[in-house]
Amino acid sequence: ADPDSFVSELDATLGDVNIDRSGRTIAGQDATCFSMSGTIDGETGAAEYCFRDDGVLLLLRAAGGPET
């Protein structure tokens, strides 16, 4: 439920990935969102995760593929 620990875990696990944090409203609920992009093991991708204050996932969007 702690957004800062989520970012720390991603940094430790993924390494060279850019992570931006923002706030937004999803289905009338306040959310903390994390947008990520980068290359991991030759795969380029992007993802967005949005959580409610109590840690419930409200949005997950991801895309990626082999680096060209």
C-alpha positions in Angstrom: 0.0 0.0 0.0 3.1 2.3 0.1 3.7 3.9 -3.3 7.3 4.8 -2.4 8.2 1.2 -1.5 6.7 0.1 -4.9 9.0 2.5 -6.7 12.0 1.3 -4.6 11.2 -2.3 -5.5 10.9 -1.6 -9.2 14.2 0.3 -9.1 15.9 -2.6 -7.4 14.4 -5.2 -9.7 14.4 -3.5 -13.1 17.5 -1.3 -12.9 17.7 1.0 -15.9 14.1 1.9 -16.3 12.6 5.4 -16.1 9.8 5.8 -13.6 7.5 8.8 -13.3 4.9 9.3 -10.6 1.7 11.2 -10.9 -1.8 11.5 -9.5 -5.1 11.1 -11.4 -8.7 10.2 -10.9 -9.9 6.8 -12.2 -13.6 5.9 -12.0 -14.1 8.7 -9.5 -11.3 7.5 -7.2 -8.0 9.2 -6.4 -5.0 7.2 -7.7 -1.2 7.3 -7.6 0.2 6.3 -11.0 3.6 5.1 -12.0 4.6 5.3 -15.7 7.7 3.2 -16.6 9.7 2.9 -19.8 13.0 1.4 -20.8 14.8 -1.7 -22.1 15.2 -5.0 -20.1 17.0 -8.0 -21.5 16.7 -6.6 -25.1 12.9 -5.9 -24.8 11.7 -2.3 -25.0 8.5 -1.5 -23.2 6.3 0.8 -21.3 3.8 0.3 -18.5 1.5 2.3 -16.3 0.2 1.1 -12.9 -2.3 3.1 -10.8 -3.2 2.4 -7.2 -5.8 3.6 -4.8 -4.5 4.9 -1.4 -5.2 1.5 0.2 -3.1 -0.3 -2.4 -5.9 -1.6 -4.7 -4.8 -1.7 -8.4 -7.1 0.6 -10.5 -5.3 0.5 -13.8 -2.6 -1.6 -15.5 -1.5 -0.8 -19.0 1.6 -2.4 -20.6 3.2 -2.7 -24.1 6.5 -3.9 -25.4 8.5 -6.1 -27.7 11.9 -6.9 -29.0 14.2 -3.9 -29.5 14.7 -3.0 -33.2 
